[in-house]
Amino acid sequence: MTAVSPSAVAETPAAASEDALAHFSKRLTFETDCWDTHYSLSNGATDFVLLDVRGPALYREGHVPGAISLPHGKMTERKMSEWPDDTLFVVYCAGPHCNGANKAAVRLARMGRPVKEMIGGVTGWIDEGFALAMGDEPSSVPEIEAA
């Protein structure tokens, strides 16, 4: 009888459950997703500030409703002092092919600011079926029902 080789998935064994728990729990401290962001904003959450860190032209063409346009290169101590020191910032850019959100998160973390990345960015937002807002203003997100 011929031995069956493990698949490319199983070739490297999964981590021990306690290691997986630590890893995935830790990831949640760095990231949020489009659905949780949409749900929170549409239900009036005020415990974070959503920042679109792309350039102003891309923001105008379509951004997450409720997001403030603040390109990562414009994040200075002076600019960020407009918010209390303990403000949680959620940053996003175009999507998984863009590292602008990572650059923004690094910049904010260096300033000692709490920060999470909205994984997926604009691409993820659209993939979830959520509408974008147009123009220069943050606008608002329509309320949704709990799932």
N, C-alpha and C positions, 0 to 999 in steps of 0.2 A: 504494500500500500504506500502511495506517495504522500509525504507530509505536505500539508497545505501551508503555504507561506502566509504570513500576516499581510493584511492590506497596508497600503501606504499610510492609512489613518492609524492603524493599530501597531505598526512597526515600532513606533516610539510609545512606550506605555504611558497611560494617563497618570497624572500626578496623584499622590495620595489625597484622599478626601480632605484632610485637614489643610494640606497645602493649597488645594483648589479653592477651598473656602476662604483662606487668607488672601489668595490672589484676586479672586473675583470680588470679594468684599472691598479690597483696596481699590480696584478699578472704579468702583462706584463713587469713591471719594474724589476721583479726577474727572469723571464723565457724567453726563446726563444725555438723554436722547431726545429726539424731536417730539415724540408723543408726550413724554412727561413735561417737556417745556410748553407745548401747546396746551395741554390739559391745565397746567398751573396758571399760565397767563389767562386762559379763557375763564378761569374761575377766580380771577382777581388777585392772584399771588403778588405780594409786594416784598417778598423776602429775598429777591435777587434782581439784578439789573442785567438785561440781555444786550450784548454788544455785537453788532455786525462789524467785523474788523476789516472788511474789504474796502476798496476805494469808494468815494462818493458817487461816481457814475454808476457802478454796479449796484450800490444801495438804491439809487433812484430807480433803476430798471426793475428791481424786485427784491424785497427783503422780508424777513419774518416780521409779521405785525407785532408791534410792541418793542422792537429792537431799536436801539440808538446807534447811529452811525458814528463809529470811532475807529478809524484805521489803526492797526497795531503800531505803526510808526509814529502816531500822534499821541500815544499814551505816555504822558509825562507825569511826574510827581505833582506838578501844579494842576494839570487837568484832572487827575484822579482825586485831588483834594476836594473836588466838588461833592464827593460822596463820603459818608462816614468811613472810618478805617475798617470797620467790620463788615462792610457791604460785600455780599457774595456776587461776583461777576460770572456770568455765563457767556462765553465767547463762541462765535462761529464764523466760518468763512464759506467758500464756495462748496466745499465737500471733501470727500476722502482724498481727492487728488491735489488738495491745497494745504499748505502748512501754515497759513496765516493765523489760524486759531491757536496752533502750537506756539508760534512766535508771540502772540498776544498773551497767552497763558504764562509763558516764561517771563515776559516783561512785568506782568502783574504780580507774579510770585516773587520776583526780585524786589518789588516794592512792598512786600509783606501783605499783599491783598489776597483774600480768599478767591479762588477761581476754579471753575469747571469748564470743560469743553462740551459743547453740544455736538455730539458725534453725528456725522452725516452732513452737517451744514445745510446750505440751501438745497443741495441735491437730495439729501435725506428728507428734508421738509416736503419737497415736491413729491418724492416717492411715497410719502405717507398720505398724500392726497390733500395736503393743506394748501390753502391759497397764500400767495405772496401779496404784500402791500406795495404800492408804487409811490414814487415821489420822495420828498425830502423829510417827511414827518414819520414818526414811529407808528402812528395809528393804533388801533386796538384789535384784539383777537375776539371773535365771537364766542359766546359761552357755549359749552358742550355739556352733555349729560355724562354722568359717571358710567364707566363701562361695566 
